[in-house]
């Protein structure tokens, strides 16, 4: 009898994912409403996608990148997987100027964005490690660890094996350190979705926890440029001891409008340690991972990044950030007038809003779409503590924001 050969097997961890990814579900419901209501204008204040055009300096930088590829004297093919040395030098300079933090160029790894880095970074840590996440949190932190097999099955709106750190009205939407020992801790500040920003004292508590437990903090700082309060930290490395226990992930997407251009970076200090890793080891592992599985960010995009971090580029992009934050003010005032309890929107481009009368997040999504024709993002899609809230994004063109606000004022019951 002929023996049956082994077959290819799928990664069954994907089957653990409890629901469809949040943003495609938002898009699906929006499309269904639009098809059922032809001719109705829909105002999108949901997904955090930038809307204003890139600044003149950035466009000039991108064009420079294209022109270099058109000339044999300046053409470049594969670059350093870690990123263009000029860009890494400018990023290091940004940390020194903005935060008074010294980062070595070989601790900076340029990538195609914060989202892939947030998902990929866990691959250099043990698959049996326990993770803790802010709750609510950006879905990629949880979903990527589910796919990697670091969790058990879904149990309602949570996953077995994950330590959820509740962020709620009582703690100002920033959590306390875990009561148990964990290995990886995900923190996002300014937070997506709540718009809350951690104080230096709050981050210090997590740094102390991580150092005492030989844990590693994955710190997502993608919205750093929206912090206007000088007393709030923009980088975890402003906290003493963070270089021993934290990886920082950042992006050009929200600071420079690169959501479609795709460019980001991660800082992996050589002083970083873990339970079984001495200084330098984690940096070398991430370097190995990137050189094995990543060919480097686009040469063209990196020229745009260099332009974005120039003095002129930073000045131009600050004007766009101010524009979005004015949108946040307009939205915030409207929602408060309508009797909602509103958080965030002051040092972050997101507003975190409590539904009325205990309404569920997705029920309110449908109500807002049906009555005001405005798309928001259900809070429950970001974790169990997000139930009963919704996120509103300030990333919009002013005319659309004004129309959306007026529709809420006139039509939302």
Secondary structure by P-SEA (a helix, b strand, c coil): ccccccccccccccccccccccaaaaaaaaaaaaaacccbbbbbcccccccccccaaaaaaaaaaaaaaaccccccccccccccaaaaaaaaaaaaaacccccccccccccccaaaaaaaccccccccbbbbbcccccccccaaaaaacccccccccccccccccccccccccccccccccccbbbbbcccccccccccaaaaaaaaaaaaaacbbbbcccccccccccccccccccccccccccbbbbccccccccccccccbbbbbbccccccccccaaaaaaaaaaaaaccccccaaaaaaaaaaacaaaaaaaaaaaaaaaaaaaaaaaaaaaacccccccccccbbbbbbcccccaaaaaaaaaacccbbbbbccccccccccbbbbbccccaaaaaaaaaaaacccc
